[in-house]
Amino acid sequence: MSAFHAQQAVEKALKALLVWHQIEFPKTHDIRQLLDLLTSPEPELSKELDEASSLTDYAIEHRYPADIPEPTVSQAKEAIELAERVVNEVLSRLPSKFSDTSEESESWSPGTE
């Protein structure tokens, strides 16, 4: 379940950046597609966060369960770390009023508000 939520965090962060850039996007859970839509306003972002597209599978597996095994603890931790990286990268590209600029909270991590 944590890998699914990691995918959701990435999806929502990328969609927030698309909204900020006033780019329309289709209903999708495909991280690669969202990154591709950001290539015009954020050309380096797609390359920097390319590996985040692997999280798409977690959205699909959760919504359409089959005989696919749950992610291992290691895979879940990897997904969470990747989500943290993406969310922090997106926050760094938005105006500071959208993120906490205090020294105690330089980056987002699970369990912090």
PyMOL commands that set and color helices and strands:
alter all, ss='L'
color gray80, all
select helices_A, chain A and resi 2-20+31-37+45-48+50-63+73-93+96-98+103-105
alter helices_A, ss='H'
color red, helices_A
deselect
rebuild
show_as cartoon
